[in-house]
Amino acid sequence: MTPADIRRISEAAENYLSRREPFDALIGPPRVDRETIGMPIANPECFIDIRDDLQRAIADVWGSDQVPERGDRFHPHLSLAYSTGVASIPDLRDLLTRNELDDIQVSQAVTAVSLIALNRDNERYEWREITKIPVGRGDSGA
């Protein structure tokens, strides 16, 4: 990806996201599976809309046939931990219960979206923020 592509995609994304309103995400409760401990988003609709906007921004610059993960199922979530070995799923669930975390939910305001460069070169996910784009116009009600 060239610096010009990043700039153009960021500008297109800013245009799309400026039409949205900030929102509150309801996160949790935690779920354990064979690869992760994560917290699903209980109200995923706004995240799905934002993902669609970001994919439109990429399509505006690269064309719709070049959009990564186009049409893939998308399940917004917050990852807490990734598995690097063998662990007992029931033991992990019990650990959450013993620490009174099995039913926890958190509300978090979403006012911006970070565009990131993501890779998995060192056998783990690593990323760096390229830019942060506000959701909505960012004005104070004018």
Backbone as JSON, one array per atom type, in Angstrom:
{
  "sequence": "MTPADIRRISEAAENYLSRREPFDALIGPPRVDRETIGMPIANPECFIDIRDDLQRAIADVWGSDQVPERGDRFHPHLSLAYSTGVASIPDLRDLLTRNELDDIQVSQAVTAVSLIALNRDNERYEWREITKIPVGRGDSGA",
  "N": [[0.85, -1.17, 0.0], [0.62, 2.13, -0.9], [1.78, 5.38, 0.25], [0.14, 7.34, -0.93], [-2.2, 5.85, -1.48], [-2.98, 5.24, 1.15], [-3.56, 7.82, 2.11], [-5.68, 8.55, 0.36], [-7.59, 6.52, 0.87], [-8.01, 6.99, 3.6], [-9.1, 9.59, 3.49], [-11.48, 9.06, 2.05], [-12.71, 7.31, 3.86], [-13.04, 9.02, 6.04], [-14.94, 10.76, 4.98], [-17.18, 9.0, 4.69], [-17.53, 8.12, 7.4], [-18.08, 10.48, 8.69], [-20.73, 10.86, 8.35], [-21.99, 9.29, 10.14], [-23.09, 8.7, 13.55], [-21.58, 9.04, 16.79], [-21.59, 6.26, 19.09], [-22.67, 3.96, 21.69], [-21.04, 1.05, 22.6], [-21.95, -2.17, 23.62], [-20.31, -4.47, 25.4], [-19.5, -7.83, 25.85], [-20.96, -10.65, 27.65], [-17.85, -12.37, 28.62], [-16.53, -14.96, 26.48], [-15.34, -18.24, 25.97], [-13.36, -20.06, 23.73], [-11.72, -22.51, 21.65], [-9.55, -21.07, 20.68], [-9.51, -18.45, 21.7], [-10.13, -16.07, 24.39], [-12.74, -14.04, 24.55], [-14.82, -11.1, 24.16], [-17.91, -10.76, 22.96], [-19.61, -8.31, 20.92], [-22.56, -6.97, 21.99], [-24.35, -5.38, 20.66], [-23.99, -5.3, 17.62], [-24.6, -3.89, 15.25], [-23.89, -1.17, 14.59], [-21.11, -1.4, 14.35], [-20.95, -3.11, 12.18], [-22.03, -1.46, 10.21], [-20.02, 0.52, 10.16], [-17.83, -1.01, 9.33], [-18.74, -1.65, 6.76], [-18.7, 0.94, 5.65], [-15.92, 1.45, 5.72], [-15.02, -0.53, 3.97], [-16.24, 0.4, 1.65], [-14.8, 2.76, 1.32], [-12.25, 1.75, 0.73], [-12.88, 0.43, -1.64], [-13.52, 2.63, -3.21], [-11.02, 3.59, -3.81], [-9.38, 1.41, -4.67], [-11.05, -0.21, -6.14], [-13.93, -2.36, -6.18], [-13.43, -5.1, -6.43], [-11.03, -5.49, -5.21], [-11.23, -5.32, -2.49], [-10.36, -6.37, 0.68], [-11.52, -9.27, 2.45], [-14.15, -9.02, 1.66], [-17.59, -9.45, 1.95], [-17.2, -11.48, 3.79], [-18.21, -13.19, 6.76], [-18.77, -11.25, 9.61], [-17.99, -10.7, 12.9], [-18.14, -8.64, 15.34], [-15.98, -8.1, 18.12], [-14.2, -8.08, 21.25], [-11.03, -9.05, 21.8], [-9.55, -10.8, 24.42], [-7.59, -12.64, 25.09], [-5.36, -14.84, 23.4], [-4.96, -18.25, 22.46], [-2.02, -20.06, 22.99], [-1.32, -22.58, 23.25], [-2.2, -25.76, 24.68], [-5.1, -25.71, 26.52], [-7.51, -26.15, 29.07], [-10.77, -25.72, 28.26], [-13.1, -25.82, 29.95], [-11.78, -25.3, 32.41], [-10.84, -22.68, 32.0], [-13.26, -21.31, 31.74], [-14.26, -21.78, 34.3], [-12.4, -20.33, 35.78], [-13.07, -17.71, 35.03], [-15.63, -17.6, 36.19], [-15.08, -18.03, 38.95], [-13.77, -15.65, 39.49], [-15.74, -13.86, 39.25], [-16.32, -12.84, 36.7], [-17.72, -13.89, 34.62], [-20.22, -12.98, 33.78], [-19.91, -10.35, 33.15], [-20.48, -7.18, 31.65], [-19.67, -4.41, 29.61], [-20.05, -0.99, 28.87], [-19.05, 1.09, 26.26], [-18.16, 4.14, 24.87], [-18.02, 4.88, 21.42], [-16.25, 6.86, 19.47], [-14.45, 7.29, 17.53], [-12.52, 5.77, 14.88], [-9.8, 3.66, 14.37], [-7.54, 3.31, 11.75], [-5.5, 0.69, 10.85], [-2.3, -0.91, 10.33], [-1.96, -4.22, 9.95], [-0.38, -7.23, 10.87], [0.95, -10.56, 10.96], [3.53, -11.47, 11.39], [5.35, -12.42, 13.29], [4.39, -14.76, 14.48], [2.23, -13.9, 15.92], [-0.44, -11.54, 16.3], [0.22, -8.28, 15.26], [0.13, -4.75, 15.24], [-0.01, -1.38, 13.97], [-1.08, 1.93, 14.43], [-2.36, 3.8, 11.78], [-3.93, 6.02, 11.2], [-6.42, 7.98, 12.93], [-9.87, 8.27, 12.78], [-12.58, 10.39, 13.26], [-15.9, 9.47, 14.35], [-18.79, 10.68, 13.06], [-19.29, 14.24, 12.76], [-17.74, 15.48, 14.66], [-18.18, 17.92, 15.8], [-19.47, 20.16, 18.3], [-22.3, 19.96, 18.55], [-23.28, 21.98, 16.95]],
  "CA": [[0.0, 0.0, 0.0], [1.44, 3.33, -1.03], [1.33, 6.52, 1.06], [-0.98, 7.99, -1.62], [-3.37, 5.0, -1.23], [-3.37, 5.45, 2.55], [-4.18, 9.15, 2.19], [-6.96, 8.53, -0.35], [-8.52, 5.66, 1.62], [-8.33, 7.72, 4.83], [-10.02, 10.68, 3.14], [-12.79, 8.48, 1.72], [-13.28, 6.8, 5.12], [-13.47, 10.19, 6.82], [-16.18, 11.21, 4.37], [-18.26, 8.09, 5.08], [-17.74, 8.08, 8.85], [-18.62, 11.77, 9.14], [-22.19, 10.77, 8.24], [-22.46, 8.45, 11.25], [-23.11, 9.3, 14.88], [-20.95, 8.22, 17.82], [-22.52, 5.32, 19.71], [-22.16, 3.17, 22.8], [-20.94, -0.39, 22.35], [-22.15, -3.03, 24.79], [-19.29, -5.5, 25.21], [-19.52, -8.93, 26.8], [-19.99, -11.19, 28.6], [-16.75, -13.13, 28.02], [-16.74, -16.3, 25.93], [-14.1, -19.01, 25.8], [-13.37, -21.12, 22.73], [-10.41, -23.19, 21.57], [-8.49, -20.15, 20.27], [-9.51, -17.14, 22.36], [-11.09, -15.59, 25.35], [-13.17, -12.79, 23.94], [-16.1, -10.53, 24.57], [-18.66, -10.34, 21.77], [-20.35, -7.05, 20.98], [-23.98, -7.32, 22.1], [-25.09, -4.56, 19.68], [-22.98, -5.2, 16.56], [-25.08, -3.24, 14.04], [-23.1, 0.02, 14.26], [-19.8, -1.84, 13.89], [-21.15, -3.65, 10.84], [-22.17, -0.28, 9.34], [-18.71, 1.15, 10.03], [-17.02, -1.89, 8.46], [-19.22, -1.43, 5.39], [-18.17, 2.24, 5.22], [-14.48, 1.31, 5.47], [-14.85, -1.29, 2.74], [-16.59, 1.31, 0.55], [-13.67, 3.68, 1.14], [-11.2, 0.99, 0.03], [-13.38, 0.21, -3.01], [-13.41, 3.9, -3.94], [-9.62, 3.8, -4.22], [-8.8, 0.24, -5.33], [-12.06, -0.98, -6.87], [-14.62, -3.29, -5.28], [-12.87, -6.45, -6.52], [-9.78, -5.53, -4.45], [-11.51, -5.1, -1.07], [-10.1, -7.58, 1.46], [-12.57, -9.84, 3.29], [-15.46, -8.57, 1.17], [-18.63, -10.45, 2.08], [-16.96, -12.43, 4.87], [-19.0, -12.98, 7.98], [-18.08, -10.33, 10.51], [-18.51, -10.8, 14.26], [-17.38, -7.7, 16.18], [-15.66, -8.62, 19.44], [-12.99, -7.62, 21.91], [-10.21, -10.2, 22.17], [-8.83, -10.63, 25.68], [-6.42, -13.52, 25.1], [-5.27, -15.85, 22.36], [-4.35, -19.48, 22.91], [-0.73, -20.41, 22.41], [-1.06, -23.97, 23.59], [-3.36, -26.54, 25.08], [-5.7, -25.3, 27.79], [-8.82, -26.73, 29.3], [-11.83, -24.71, 28.12], [-13.87, -25.75, 31.2], [-10.98, -24.64, 33.45], [-10.84, -21.24, 31.74], [-14.6, -20.82, 32.09], [-14.34, -21.8, 35.77], [-11.6, -19.21, 36.25], [-13.9, -16.51, 34.86], [-16.71, -17.67, 37.18], [-14.5, -17.82, 40.29], [-13.39, -14.25, 39.63], [-16.97, -13.09, 39.02], [-16.19, -12.16, 35.41], [-18.43, -14.64, 33.58], [-21.4, -12.25, 33.31], [-19.6, -8.92, 33.07], [-20.68, -6.43, 30.41], [-19.12, -3.07, 29.69], [-20.49, -0.07, 27.84], [-17.94, 1.94, 25.86], [-18.47, 5.08, 23.8], [-17.2, 4.78, 20.22], [-16.26, 8.19, 18.87], [-13.44, 7.32, 16.47], [-12.08, 4.48, 14.35], [-8.4, 3.65, 13.98], [-7.09, 2.5, 10.62], [-4.27, 0.08, 11.3], [-1.54, -1.86, 9.53], [-2.01, -5.45, 10.72], [0.36, -8.36, 10.33], [1.18, -11.68, 11.86], [4.84, -11.92, 10.96], [6.1, -13.04, 14.38], [3.5, -15.77, 15.06], [1.21, -13.24, 16.72], [-0.95, -10.33, 15.65], [0.86, -7.01, 15.6], [-0.43, -3.66, 14.43], [0.33, 0.01, 14.29], [-2.12, 2.84, 13.97], [-2.01, 4.67, 10.66], [-4.64, 7.27, 11.46], [-7.66, 7.85, 13.68], [-10.92, 9.02, 12.11], [-13.76, 10.56, 14.14], [-17.22, 9.04, 13.93], [-19.57, 11.91, 13.12], [-18.58, 15.46, 12.37], [-16.81, 15.89, 15.69], [-18.46, 19.24, 16.34], [-20.12, 20.1, 19.61], [-23.73, 20.17, 18.48], [-23.65, 23.18, 16.18]],
  "C": [[0.9, 1.23, 0.0], [0.93, 4.42, -0.08], [0.15, 7.26, 0.4], [-2.27, 7.19, -1.42], [-3.88, 5.21, 0.19], [-4.1, 6.78, 2.7], [-5.56, 9.13, 1.55], [-7.99, 7.67, 0.37], [-8.95, 6.36, 2.91], [-9.31, 8.84, 4.56], [-11.42, 10.15, 2.8], [-13.48, 7.96, 2.99], [-13.79, 7.95, 5.98], [-14.79, 10.73, 6.28], [-17.36, 10.31, 4.79], [-18.56, 8.15, 6.57], [-18.28, 9.39, 9.4], [-20.15, 11.77, 9.11], [-22.81, 9.94, 9.36], [-22.49, 9.27, 12.54], [-22.29, 8.42, 15.82], [-22.01, 7.34, 18.5], [-21.86, 4.62, 20.88], [-22.18, 1.7, 22.41], [-21.16, -1.12, 23.67], [-21.31, -4.29, 24.56], [-19.43, -6.56, 26.29], [-20.84, -9.64, 26.82], [-18.93, -12.04, 27.91], [-17.18, -14.51, 27.55], [-15.38, -16.95, 25.72], [-14.31, -20.01, 24.68], [-11.95, -21.66, 22.61], [-9.27, -22.27, 21.2], [-8.4, -18.87, 21.08], [-10.39, -17.1, 23.59], [-11.47, -14.22, 24.81], [-14.5, -12.34, 24.48], [-16.83, -10.07, 23.31], [-19.34, -8.99, 22.0], [-21.84, -7.4, 20.96], [-24.84, -6.53, 21.12], [-24.18, -4.3, 18.47], [-23.37, -4.35, 15.35], [-24.22, -2.03, 13.64], [-21.7, -0.35, 13.77], [-19.88, -2.41, 12.47], [-21.28, -2.5, 9.84], [-20.82, 0.39, 9.11], [-17.8, 0.3, 9.14], [-17.43, -1.72, 7.01], [-18.69, -0.11, 4.83], [-16.67, 2.14, 4.89], [-14.22, 0.51, 4.2], [-15.23, -0.46, 1.52], [-15.43, 2.28, 0.27], [-12.52, 2.99, 0.39], [-11.61, 0.79, -1.43], [-13.29, 1.49, -3.84], [-12.01, 4.11, -4.51], [-9.1, 2.64, -5.07], [-9.77, -0.5, -6.25], [-12.65, -2.05, -5.98], [-14.05, -4.71, -5.33], [-11.57, -6.59, -5.73], [-9.99, -5.34, -2.95], [-11.27, -6.4, -0.3], [-11.32, -7.98, 2.29], [-13.96, -9.37, 2.9], [-16.46, -9.71, 1.31], [-18.39, -11.48, 3.17], [-17.89, -12.15, 6.03], [-18.15, -12.18, 8.95], [-18.76, -10.4, 11.86], [-17.68, -9.88, 15.16], [-17.19, -8.27, 17.59], [-14.43, -7.91, 19.98], [-12.23, -8.86, 22.34], [-9.46, -9.88, 23.46], [-7.55, -11.44, 25.71], [-6.52, -14.49, 23.94], [-4.57, -17.07, 22.93], [-3.02, -19.69, 22.21], [-0.38, -21.87, 22.71], [-2.35, -24.66, 23.97], [-3.83, -26.05, 26.45], [-7.08, -25.93, 27.88], [-9.87, -25.62, 29.23], [-12.69, -24.67, 29.39], [-13.1, -25.07, 32.33], [-10.94, -23.12, 33.26], [-12.2, -20.63, 32.09], [-14.76, -20.76, 33.61], [-13.54, -20.64, 36.37], [-12.37, -17.89, 36.14], [-15.0, -16.46, 35.93], [-16.18, -17.39, 38.58], [-14.15, -16.36, 40.53], [-14.54, -13.29, 39.31], [-16.9, -12.25, 37.74], [-17.04, -12.8, 34.32], [-19.66, -13.93, 33.04], [-21.15, -10.77, 33.1], [-19.91, -8.36, 31.67], [-20.19, -5.01, 30.65], [-19.71, -2.24, 28.57], [-19.34, 0.89, 27.54], [-18.37, 2.84, 24.71], [-17.5, 4.88, 22.64], [-17.34, 6.1, 19.48], [-15.26, 8.32, 17.73], [-13.1, 5.89, 16.07], [-10.62, 4.61, 13.95], [-8.21, 2.78, 12.76], [-5.71, 2.0, 10.99], [-3.59, -0.71, 10.19], [-1.4, -3.1, 10.4], [-1.16, -6.51, 10.05], [0.48, -9.43, 11.39], [2.53, -12.31, 11.51], [5.6, -12.69, 12.03], [5.23, -14.01, 15.17], [2.52, -15.18, 16.06], [0.75, -12.0, 15.97], [-0.2, -9.12, 16.18], [0.26, -5.94, 14.7], [0.13, -2.33, 14.87], [-0.78, 0.88, 13.71], [-1.58, 3.71, 12.85], [-2.65, 6.04, 10.86], [-5.88, 6.96, 12.28], [-8.68, 8.79, 13.06], [-12.11, 9.16, 13.04], [-15.01, 9.96, 13.5], [-18.14, 10.25, 14.12], [-18.71, 13.1, 12.75], [-17.57, 15.93, 13.41], [-17.07, 17.29, 16.22], [-19.27, 19.08, 17.62], [-21.58, 20.52, 19.53], [-24.16, 21.38, 17.71], [-24.5, 22.83, 14.99]]
}
